[in-house]
Each structure stands twice: as structure tokens, then as C-alpha cells.
């Protein structure tokens, strides 16, 4: 049964994301991200907020922070500045703002507000995910270190934080090696359910 | 939308100061005897390192996320101009709303950066006027062109 949630938190370090120059210049990218869907009108995926690290933000050939989302006006994304690949650990959170009646959801890094979007579902998120994304399909042009996104937390509709993620949350990896995909057509870190990163710590 | 936001605009009062400074430095041109109304704004050309054509080329080379492009155009505006005109609710405390950008609109198939690659029929890219880096994009599901395009008033690049 669908159980909406009010926030999700993950942690990961500024580890390596790789891409060859021509691949990046064409607009391909690879991200380590967290995102929540807060759809309205019964459509789960029509509103969402996302943030994280990326290499290849619209052809920018460097490692940086970003945010993206969809509200009633449509889609948007923003560069949030250059990041440093220094293995420093940071927390990332998407959380409903102010009160249970608010339709504003915001993304945070280390507790600092990054971006917010209105017009989301005030009842909570329907799906949340964190993990590695790559545009197109992995073909040897991109690579990623073994990101570990734990510890995880989520906040239920009563406003109580819990360790781990609930059933509507999952860790994600595009074309994971070991789950029907083989190098170079897969991303580093095999698919082991919710333990896939823990089992592949650098 | 505040079409006069950003660093490219001087108010009438500031323009008067600039004029007087020029005269003080040996300028020989006019000095008005009466200050213009404070509500009057005067735009000055914006210094850019990236030309309009270069900004459009920077966007259209993104073949991984753009295809079937049928129309492009660019205006010199600020980040805040686009957010306000678009009606987006996006808010970011560190966002440089006054930053000058080329807003490059594209009609075609745009695959979004976030959201795991959703397709849209148009996109509007924000291109940094100095570095050529893209600082953000906007896209919509309806129409083939941003319906707020005509609300964006382009500033003038310095020649």
C-alpha cells in the first residue's frame, strides 16, 4: 500500500565521475543524485525535486553540483557551482517545507538549503531514489567510483525520522554491472538490492 | 518580470552621474539642466565575451540532449528575468539572479538533464555570457516554443 513520506536523506562522498571529452561535449552526463517524486492529480511522476553531483552538466566538462525539478510551470535545472573531487562526505536531503499543508519541497546539502520548488503534492512523496544515473547507455565513455549512499533516513507523514528508507524508496543505478550488464556496458557497482553500494565501498 | 534588473541598467540618476563624470574628465557633451524623472531607466550596452551566435552554437552542439531542432533564437537577459517570465517557482538562495546570460530558445526534442531524461518539445538554455558555460535550462510540455519568449526584453551587447 502506498505510504507517502515527507523527506529522504542520503549521504555520499565526492568520489570520481568520469567521461571522455567528446562524450561530455555532446551533452552526455553522469550523476550521483537523490530525487523525490511528489506528483499531483494522481500522477506520481509529474512533480519532483532532485539534487546531486554531476559531470557533464549540459556540456560543461567539469565536476559540479546541480539541482532540478518540475513544478506547474514545467521543468528546470540549475548549476549550483563547481565541486571538488576530494572524497569529502556530505548529506543530501529532499524535504517538505514548513508544514504538512505546504506544497513546497526543498533540497539541502549538509543542512543548507539549495533549491525549492512549489506546486508539489502536500501529502508527501510517492517515490524517492538515490543513485547513479548516466545519459544514454553505458558504453565505456563514462565511469563512476563505488558510491556509498548510506546512512539513509526518511521522515514519515507524522514528521518522525527513521533510519533506512521505506518501501517506496530505493537505491538506483543505471545498467548496473552484474545485473544483466557487463563492462563496458554497465556502471560500476553491482546491483545487490539495497546493499549494492555497501557491498562495493571503495 | 523586472526587465531592467541586473548589472546592465543604470537609473536616470546614475546615468546623470555618469554624464557629469564624463564632463568632469574633459567631456564636452550635454549636461541637462533638469534631472529626468527617477522612474526613467536607461540601458547601457552589456559587455559579453560570448556572442549571440556562439551562444546558440554552444547549445545546438548538444546532440545528446537535442534533436530535430527546427528553430533557435537568443536574447541577452538576466537569470532572474527568465525565472520571473517563466512562472517557475524555483528558488535558490545562492542563485545569481542578476547574472547576465544568453537565453537560447530551441524548438525540437529536448531530453531533460534531470528526471532521468524526460522528453520536451522545446527548451530554453541559460548561457553564461563570459564563459559560455550553461547555468540552467527550462522546458515545457506544451507548444513548440516558450510562450513567455516575447516577455523577455533583450539587452544590447556592447560592440
Boltz contact constraints between the chains, C-beta under 6 A:
constraints:
  - contact:
      token1: [A, 26]
      token2: [B, 63]
      max_distance: 6.0
  - contact:
      token1: [A, 26]
      token2: [B, 64]
      max_distance: 6.0
  - contact:
      token1: [A, 27]
      token2: [B, 62]
      max_distance: 6.0
  - contact:
      token1: [A, 27]
      token2: [B, 64]
      max_distance: 6.0
  - contact:
      token1: [A, 27]
      token2: [B, 65]
      max_distance: 6.0
  - contact:
      token1: [A, 28]
      token2: [B, 64]
      max_distance: 6.0
  - contact:
      token1: [A, 50]
      token2: [B, 114]
      max_distance: 6.0
  - contact:
      token1: [A, 58]
      token2: [B, 134]
      max_distance: 6.0
  - contact:
      token1: [A, 59]
      token2: [B, 62]
      max_distance: 6.0
  - contact:
      token1: [A, 60]
      token2: [B, 133]
      max_distance: 6.0
  - contact:
      token1: [A, 68]
      token2: [B, 114]
      max_distance: 6.0
  - contact:
      token1: [A, 71]
      token2: [B, 89]
      max_distance: 6.0
  - contact:
      token1: [A, 73]
      token2: [B, 86]
      max_distance: 6.0
  - contact:
      token1: [A, 73]
      token2: [B, 87]
      max_distance: 6.0
  - contact:
      token1: [A, 73]
      token2: [B, 88]
      max_distance: 6.0
  - contact:
      token1: [A, 74]
      token2: [B, 139]
      max_distance: 6.0
  - contact:
      token1: [A, 74]
      token2: [B, 140]
      max_distance: 6.0
  - contact:
      token1: [A, 75]
      token2: [B, 112]
      max_distance: 6.0
  - contact:
      token1: [A, 75]
      token2: [B, 139]
      max_distance: 6.0
  - contact:
      token1: [A, 76]
      token2: [B, 88]
      max_distance: 6.0
  - contact:
      token1: [A, 76]
      token2: [B, 90]
      max_distance: 6.0
  - contact:
      token1: [A, 76]
      token2: [B, 138]
      max_distance: 6.0
  - contact:
      token1: [A, 77]
      token2: [B, 113]
      max_distance: 6.0
  - contact:
      token1: [A, 77]
      token2: [B, 114]
      max_distance: 6.0
  - contact:
      token1: [A, 77]
      token2: [B, 136]
      max_distance: 6.0
  - contact:
      token1: [A, 77]
      token2: [B, 137]
      max_distance: 6.0
  - contact:
      token1: [A, 78]
      token2: [B, 136]
      max_distance: 6.0
  - contact:
      token1: [A, 79]
      token2: [B, 135]
      max_distance: 6.0
  - contact:
      token1: [A, 113]
      token2: [B, 93]
      max_distance: 6.0
  - contact:
      token1: [A, 115]
      token2: [B, 92]
      max_distance: 6.0
  - contact:
      token1: [A, 116]
      token2: [B, 91]
      max_distance: 6.0
  - contact:
      token1: [A, 117]
      token2: [B, 89]
      max_distance: 6.0
  - contact:
      token1: [A, 117]
      token2: [B, 90]
      max_distance: 6.0
  - contact:
      token1: [A, 118]
      token2: [B, 89]
      max_distance: 6.0
  - contact:
      token1: [A, 119]
      token2: [B, 89]
      max_distance: 6.0
